[in-house]
Amino acid sequence: MINKIWFFIIAFSVAFAATNGRLELLNQEIFASLKSSLDLSLGLLGSMMLWCGLLKAAEKAGLVEKLSSIIRPAVGLLFRDIPAGSAAMGAMIMNITSNMLGLGNAATPLGLKAMTELQKLNRGRDTATNAMCQFLVINGAPICLIPSTVISIRASLGSSNPGAIIIPSIISSAAAITVGVICCKVMEGIGGNTR
């Protein structure tokens, strides 16, 4: 569907430019956009490699496991219906920890594994449990301690202080996750407890 939408937009733009005698201007804008996209991509490449390397080194050094042990009690309080030693709990903790460190590539498979394990605990196979919904909210609005992608974009665009986004990012993501969890708990109270 998205391919059809893009095709329609491009075809409409070309037809509109041709009927208004601005086909040359459209051509110039296409090449200017390609150049700026390439400049942005090349600028991001070095910064992203640096952050991914640092975060991978932190992961190998055991920082993810240490952070996991710190957040395990909080996750246990949020997900009281899930057994503490279950594979679902372990996958959720690792997913949340990876997201906190900005390791999105590592967090995605862990999130999928967590949902698979939560589904195994689900009695009603065609309905999501409260734990599944809450985990989805937490995964969608994770607290990010190191927003490496945003820092990389800011650096590639010439920001004088690309790391200035760290504190606002932590505050906004903490607010988002707090509101999300409160909404989940309110809805859980309204709808009753569904495992």
Disulfide bonds with the S-S distance in Angstrom:
none
